[in-house]
């Protein structure tokens, strides 16, 4: 291909991107899996360790480890003098519409799944009389998408291929403080610094003509927000809680490189851009309650309001359309605790189960996840080991997206 023809092809291709509704990937409304959408669900608040996940993802009024600093730091005053917690998880979710997949460029016959392991929480809390402090690190969001490739062959020869690779995560450093004001009332406040990255690469190649078109974008995130709450024991058995997370701007130093490379024609055209993107994250408000039915049995519930109607995205100088609505996420859970002796040692076993209703913020499609959760643990002296499992399915989009999460937590308390 001559240099002149290569240049004409390049101009035609980018004209197609701009004017064609099928090929203009950035303008398509995908809802559940926009590029910046967290893995599985938009509704993220802190980190759910195994005990919380197993009880319907509730964490506002029940405390088991120092991860409560990310949801309701007032509960830190109910922990032992020292608590150290580690958490790891495996996430598996299915996707249908994302990037250019099933939005007009590539189509799939069924949902595409991806799973990943993560060490996602490490925290330490200290309690001195009526005061408690916590310091923790957590991976609170993940932006991975299934590695995708499409091919076109002619006479058993590969003529064209296109692939997508997107990876990223958002991490959080939290410092929290809690104070027991009265015998039954505690308050808490957390300072949160978030940072992370996202990288997306799209590559197209016409093999026979040795022409390559690439679109690479990278984002470095940063932001700051406050979270806080209160915990009040109405009776010896009934506790109520309220929490908040302030709205904040997740900033992004962003780079873009689009390239058309045709070595046979001596053509190498690059379009580079940089921008300070912004993602306005929503206010979160929540209420929780827990009730101890007996010494061995307790139940709880959480209600979390996400102000997604205020969500805004500024992306390379453009305000992207995100037609979102406010949602309320609901979690319900129960825990039964028993004990036994083995080799003259006492062991405690908690058995947990729950349900979570997780509506997604986009107006179209009207999509929600329904999760069933369960788990158990083994406690020996000051060492606590827990496992929590979440299994769910999405309704409303017509794609029946699946979700599974397995979480392991280890805590040492004294």
C-alpha positions as CSV (number, residue, x, y, z in Angstrom):
1,X,0.0,0.0,0.0
2,X,1.4,3.4,-1.0
3,X,2.0,6.2,1.6
4,X,-0.8,8.2,0.0
5,X,-3.3,5.3,0.1
6,X,-2.3,4.6,3.7
7,X,-3.0,8.1,4.7
8,X,-6.4,8.1,2.9
9,X,-7.2,4.8,4.7
10,X,-6.3,6.4,8.1
11,X,-8.5,9.4,7.5
12,X,-11.4,7.2,6.4
13,X,-11.0,5.0,9.5
14,X,-11.1,7.9,11.9
15,X,-14.0,9.5,10.0
16,X,-15.8,6.2,10.5
17,X,-15.1,6.4,14.2
18,X,-16.5,9.9,14.5
19,X,-19.6,9.5,12.3
20,X,-20.7,5.9,12.6
21,X,-22.9,5.0,15.6
22,X,-21.7,1.4,15.4
23,X,-18.0,2.1,15.5
24,X,-17.9,5.1,17.8
25,X,-17.1,3.1,20.9
26,X,-16.7,5.9,23.4
27,X,-20.3,7.2,22.7
28,X,-22.1,3.9,23.3
29,X,-24.0,3.6,26.5
30,X,-23.2,0.3,28.1
31,X,-24.7,0.9,31.5
32,X,-23.3,-1.8,33.8
33,X,-19.8,-2.0,32.4
34,X,-18.6,1.5,31.3
35,X,-14.8,1.6,31.3
36,X,-14.7,3.1,34.8
37,X,-17.3,0.8,36.3
38,X,-16.0,-1.3,39.2
39,X,-15.9,-5.1,38.8
40,X,-19.4,-6.7,39.3
41,X,-21.2,-3.8,41.0
42,X,-21.1,0.0,41.0
43,X,-22.1,0.1,44.8
44,X,-18.8,-0.2,46.7
45,X,-18.3,1.0,50.2
46,X,-15.1,0.0,52.0
47,X,-14.2,-3.7,52.0
48,X,-16.3,-6.7,53.0
49,X,-14.3,-9.3,55.0
50,X,-15.5,-12.9,55.3
51,X,-17.8,-12.4,58.3
52,X,-19.5,-9.4,56.8
53,X,-19.9,-10.9,53.3
54,X,-21.4,-14.1,54.7
55,X,-24.1,-12.1,56.5
56,X,-25.5,-10.4,53.4
57,X,-22.6,-7.9,53.2
58,X,-23.7,-6.0,56.3
59,X,-21.2,-4.0,58.3
60,X,-22.9,-0.9,59.8
61,X,-23.9,-2.3,63.2
62,X,-22.0,-5.6,63.7
63,X,-18.3,-5.7,64.3
64,X,-15.9,-8.6,64.0
65,X,-12.6,-7.1,62.8
66,X,-11.0,-3.7,62.0
67,X,-12.3,-3.5,58.5
68,X,-15.3,-1.7,60.0
69,X,-13.1,1.4,59.9
70,X,-14.0,1.7,56.2
71,X,-17.8,1.5,56.8
72,X,-18.6,2.5,60.4
73,X,-15.5,3.6,62.4
74,X,-17.7,4.1,65.5
75,X,-17.6,0.3,65.9
76,X,-13.8,0.3,66.5
77,X,-14.5,1.1,70.2
78,X,-16.2,-2.3,70.5
79,X,-13.1,-4.3,69.4
80,X,-10.5,-5.7,71.8
81,X,-7.5,-3.7,72.7
82,X,-5.6,-4.8,69.6
83,X,-7.0,-6.3,66.4
84,X,-4.9,-7.2,63.4
85,X,-6.8,-8.4,60.2
86,X,-5.8,-9.7,56.8
87,X,-8.2,-10.5,54.0
88,X,-7.9,-12.1,50.6
89,X,-10.6,-12.9,48.0
90,X,-11.5,-14.5,44.7
91,X,-14.0,-12.7,42.4
92,X,-15.7,-14.2,39.4
93,X,-18.2,-12.3,37.3
94,X,-19.7,-12.5,33.8
95,X,-19.9,-9.6,31.3
96,X,-21.9,-9.1,28.2
97,X,-21.7,-5.4,27.0
98,X,-18.4,-3.7,27.6
99,X,-16.1,-1.5,25.5
100,X,-16.8,-2.6,21.8
101,X,-18.0,-6.1,22.7
102,X,-21.7,-6.5,21.9
103,X,-22.1,-2.8,21.3
104,X,-21.8,-3.0,17.5
105,X,-18.2,-4.0,16.7
106,X,-17.8,-7.6,18.1
107,X,-20.6,-9.9,19.2
108,X,-20.6,-12.9,21.5
109,X,-23.1,-15.7,21.6
110,X,-23.0,-15.8,25.4
111,X,-21.7,-14.0,28.5
112,X,-17.9,-13.8,29.0
113,X,-16.5,-14.5,32.5
114,X,-13.3,-13.4,34.2
115,X,-12.0,-14.1,37.7
116,X,-9.1,-12.8,39.8
117,X,-7.5,-13.3,43.1
118,X,-6.6,-10.3,45.4
119,X,-5.0,-9.6,48.7
120,X,-7.3,-6.8,49.4
121,X,-7.1,-5.7,53.1
122,X,-4.6,-5.3,55.9
123,X,-5.5,-3.4,59.0
124,X,-4.6,-2.7,62.6
125,X,-6.8,-1.2,65.4
126,X,-5.8,-0.1,68.9
127,X,-8.2,0.7,71.8
128,X,-7.2,2.8,74.8
129,X,-10.1,3.1,77.3
130,X,-12.8,5.1,75.5
131,X,-10.7,5.9,72.4
132,X,-9.9,3.6,69.4
133,X,-7.6,4.1,66.4
134,X,-7.2,2.2,63.2
135,X,-4.8,2.2,60.2
136,X,-5.5,0.1,57.1
137,X,-4.8,-0.5,53.4
138,X,-7.5,-1.9,51.1
139,X,-8.1,-2.6,47.4
140,X,-11.7,-1.2,47.2
141,X,-12.4,-1.4,43.4
142,X,-11.2,-3.4,40.4
143,X,-11.6,-2.4,36.7
144,X,-10.5,-5.6,35.0
145,X,-12.4,-6.8,31.9
146,X,-12.2,-10.1,30.0
147,X,-9.3,-10.3,27.6
148,X,-11.1,-10.2,24.3
149,X,-10.0,-11.1,20.7
150,X,-11.8,-11.3,17.4
151,X,-10.5,-12.7,14.2
152,X,-11.4,-12.8,10.5
153,X,-9.9,-15.6,8.3
154,X,-10.0,-16.0,4.6
155,X,-9.0,-19.3,3.0
156,X,-7.6,-20.5,6.3
157,X,-5.3,-17.5,6.5
158,X,-5.6,-14.9,9.3
159,X,-6.5,-11.6,7.6
160,X,-7.6,-9.4,10.5
161,X,-7.8,-9.4,14.3
162,X,-8.8,-7.0,17.0
163,X,-8.2,-7.4,20.8
164,X,-8.9,-5.6,24.0
165,X,-7.0,-5.6,27.2
166,X,-8.2,-3.6,30.2
167,X,-6.7,-3.8,33.7
168,X,-6.9,-1.5,36.8
169,X,-7.7,-1.1,40.5
170,X,-8.4,1.5,43.1
171,X,-6.7,1.3,46.5
172,X,-7.4,3.1,49.8
173,X,-5.4,4.1,52.8
174,X,-7.6,4.8,55.8
175,X,-6.9,6.3,59.2
176,X,-9.8,6.3,61.6
177,X,-10.6,7.4,65.2
178,X,-13.5,6.4,67.4
179,X,-14.7,7.7,70.8
180,X,-17.2,6.2,73.2
181,X,-19.1,9.2,74.4
182,X,-21.4,7.4,76.8
183,X,-21.8,3.8,77.9
184,X,-24.1,3.1,74.9
185,X,-23.0,5.7,72.3
186,X,-19.9,5.7,70.1
187,X,-18.9,7.9,67.2
188,X,-16.2,7.6,64.6
189,X,-14.5,9.4,61.7
190,X,-12.2,8.1,59.0
191,X,-9.8,9.9,56.6
192,X,-9.4,8.1,53.3
193,X,-6.8,8.7,50.5
194,X,-7.5,6.7,47.3
195,X,-5.1,6.0,44.5
196,X,-4.9,3.6,41.6
197,X,-4.7,3.1,37.8
198,X,-6.5,1.9,34.8
199,X,-5.0,0.9,31.4
200,X,-6.9,0.1,28.3
201,X,-5.4,-1.1,25.0
202,X,-7.2,-1.8,21.8
203,X,-5.2,-3.2,18.8
204,X,-6.4,-3.8,15.3
205,X,-4.2,-5.5,12.6
206,X,-4.7,-6.2,9.0
207,X,-2.2,-9.0,8.7
208,X,-1.9,-9.3,4.9
209,X,-1.3,-5.6,4.5
210,X,0.8,-5.3,7.7
211,X,-1.3,-2.4,9.0
212,X,-1.8,-1.8,12.7
213,X,-4.1,0.6,14.5
214,X,-3.8,1.0,18.2
215,X,-5.7,3.0,20.8
216,X,-4.1,3.1,24.2
217,X,-5.3,5.0,27.3
218,X,-3.9,5.1,30.8
219,X,-5.3,6.8,33.9
220,X,-3.7,7.5,37.3
221,X,-6.3,8.1,40.0
222,X,-6.2,10.0,43.2
223,X,-8.8,11.4,45.7
224,X,-9.7,12.1,49.3
225,X,-12.9,11.6,51.3
226,X,-14.3,11.3,54.8
227,X,-16.4,8.5,56.2
228,X,-18.0,8.3,59.6
229,X,-20.8,7.0,61.7
230,X,-22.3,6.3,65.1
231,X,-23.3,3.2,67.0
232,X,-26.0,3.3,69.7
233,X,-27.2,0.5,72.0
234,X,-30.9,1.1,72.4
235,X,-31.0,-1.9,74.8
236,X,-28.6,-4.7,75.8
237,X,-29.7,-6.6,72.7
238,X,-30.6,-4.0,70.1
239,X,-28.0,-1.8,68.4
240,X,-28.7,0.9,65.7
241,X,-26.1,2.6,63.6
242,X,-25.9,5.4,61.0
243,X,-23.0,6.0,58.5
244,X,-21.9,8.4,55.8
245,X,-19.3,8.7,53.1
246,X,-18.8,12.2,51.7
247,X,-19.0,12.8,47.9
248,X,-15.6,13.4,46.4
249,X,-13.8,13.9,43.1
250,X,-11.8,11.0,41.9
251,X,-9.2,12.8,39.8
252,X,-7.2,11.2,37.0
253,X,-4.1,12.2,35.2
254,X,-4.9,10.6,31.8
255,X,-2.9,9.9,28.6
256,X,-4.2,8.8,25.2
257,X,-2.3,7.6,22.2
258,X,-3.9,6.6,18.9
259,X,-1.6,5.3,16.2
260,X,-1.8,4.2,12.6
261,X,1.2,2.2,11.5
262,X,1.8,1.0,7.9
263,X,5.5,0.2,7.4
264,X,5.0,-0.9,3.8
265,X,3.9,2.6,2.9
266,X,6.3,4.3,5.3
267,X,3.3,5.7,7.3
268,X,3.4,6.2,11.1
269,X,0.7,8.6,12.4
270,X,0.3,9.3,16.1
271,X,-2.4,11.3,17.9
272,X,-1.5,12.1,21.5
273,X,-3.6,13.7,24.2
274,X,-3.4,14.3,27.9
275,X,-6.1,15.5,30.3
276,X,-7.0,15.9,34.0
277,X,-10.2,13.8,34.0
278,X,-12.7,13.8,36.9
279,X,-15.2,11.3,38.2
280,X,-17.6,12.8,40.8
281,X,-18.3,10.0,43.3
282,X,-21.7,9.9,45.1
283,X,-22.6,10.6,48.7
284,X,-23.4,7.5,50.6
285,X,-25.7,7.4,53.6
286,X,-26.7,4.3,55.6
287,X,-28.7,2.9,58.5
288,X,-28.1,-0.4,60.2
289,X,-29.5,-2.5,63.1
290,X,-28.6,-5.7,64.8
291,X,-30.5,-7.7,67.4
292,X,-29.1,-10.5,69.7
293,X,-32.0,-13.0,70.0
294,X,-30.0,-15.2,72.3
295,X,-26.4,-15.8,73.5
296,X,-25.8,-17.8,70.4
297,X,-27.9,-16.1,67.7
298,X,-28.0,-12.6,66.3
299,X,-29.4,-11.0,63.2
300,X,-28.7,-7.7,61.4
301,X,-29.6,-5.5,58.4
302,X,-28.1,-2.6,56.4
303,X,-29.7,0.0,54.2
304,X,-27.3,2.1,52.1
305,X,-28.3,5.0,49.9
306,X,-26.1,5.9,47.0
307,X,-26.7,9.3,45.4
308,X,-25.8,8.2,41.9
309,X,-28.0,10.9,40.2
310,X,-25.1,13.3,41.0
311,X,-22.5,11.2,39.3
312,X,-20.5,13.1,36.6
313,X,-17.6,12.2,34.4
314,X,-15.3,14.7,32.7
315,X,-13.3,12.7,30.1
316,X,-10.6,14.4,27.9
317,X,-12.5,17.7,27.9
318,X,-15.9,16.0,27.3
319,X,-18.8,15.5,29.7
320,X,-19.8,11.8,29.2
321,X,-23.4,10.7,29.5
322,X,-24.2,8.7,32.5
323,X,-27.9,8.5,33.0
324,X,-28.0,7.3,36.6
325,X,-30.5,7.2,39.3
326,X,-30.2,7.0,43.1
327,X,-30.4,3.5,44.6
328,X,-30.7,1.8,48.0
329,X,-28.8,-1.4,48.6
330,X,-30.2,-3.8,51.3
331,X,-28.5,-6.5,53.2
332,X,-29.9,-9.0,55.7
333,X,-28.0,-11.6,57.7
334,X,-27.9,-14.0,60.7
335,X,-25.2,-15.6,62.7
336,X,-25.3,-18.7,65.0
337,X,-22.3,-19.4,67.2
338,X,-21.5,-22.7,68.9
339,X,-18.4,-24.2,70.5
340,X,-16.7,-27.5,71.2
341,X,-13.6,-28.9,72.9
342,X,-10.8,-30.8,71.2
343,X,-7.6,-31.9,72.9
344,X,-8.6,-29.9,75.9
345,X,-8.8,-26.8,73.8
346,X,-12.0,-24.7,73.2
347,X,-13.0,-23.9,69.6
348,X,-15.8,-21.6,68.5
349,X,-17.6,-22.0,65.2
350,X,-19.8,-19.2,63.8
351,X,-22.3,-20.2,61.1
352,X,-23.6,-17.3,58.9
353,X,-26.1,-16.8,56.1
354,X,-27.6,-13.7,54.4
355,X,-29.2,-12.0,51.4
356,X,-28.3,-8.8,49.6
357,X,-30.3,-6.8,47.1
358,X,-27.9,-4.6,45.0
359,X,-29.7,-2.4,42.4
360,X,-27.4,-0.8,39.8
361,X,-27.6,2.9,39.1
362,X,-28.2,3.1,35.3
363,X,-31.7,3.8,34.3
364,X,-31.5,1.6,31.2
365,X,-31.4,-1.3,31.6
366,X,-33.1,-1.4,35.0
367,X,-30.6,-3.9,36.4
368,X,-30.2,-5.4,39.9
369,X,-28.1,-8.2,41.5
370,X,-29.6,-10.7,44.0
371,X,-27.0,-12.4,46.2
372,X,-27.3,-15.3,48.6
373,X,-24.4,-15.4,51.1
374,X,-23.2,-17.9,53.6
375,X,-20.0,-18.8,55.5
376,X,-18.4,-20.1,58.7
377,X,-15.2,-19.9,60.7
378,X,-13.0,-21.4,63.3
379,X,-11.9,-19.4,66.4
380,X,-9.2,-20.6,68.8
381,X,-8.1,-18.4,71.6
382,X,-7.1,-15.1,70.0
383,X,-6.9,-16.4,66.5
384,X,-10.0,-16.0,64.2
385,X,-10.3,-17.5,60.8
386,X,-13.4,-16.9,58.6
387,X,-14.7,-17.8,55.2
388,X,-17.6,-16.1,53.4
389,X,-19.2,-16.9,50.0
390,X,-21.4,-14.8,47.8
391,X,-23.4,-16.3,44.9
392,X,-25.7,-14.1,42.8
393,X,-27.3,-13.3,39.5
394,X,-28.4,-10.1,37.8
395,X,-31.9,-9.5,36.6
396,X,-33.2,-6.8,34.3
397,X,-30.7,-6.5,31.5
398,X,-31.8,-9.7,29.9
399,X,-28.3,-11.2,30.1
400,X,-28.5,-12.9,33.5
401,X,-25.0,-11.9,34.6
402,X,-23.5,-14.2,37.2
403,X,-21.4,-13.3,40.2
404,X,-19.4,-15.2,42.8
405,X,-17.0,-14.1,45.5
406,X,-15.1,-16.2,48.0
407,X,-13.4,-14.3,50.9
408,X,-10.9,-15.5,53.6
409,X,-10.1,-13.5,56.7
410,X,-7.6,-14.0,59.4
411,X,-7.6,-11.8,62.6
412,X,-5.6,-11.8,65.8
413,X,-7.2,-10.1,68.8
414,X,-5.9,-9.5,72.3
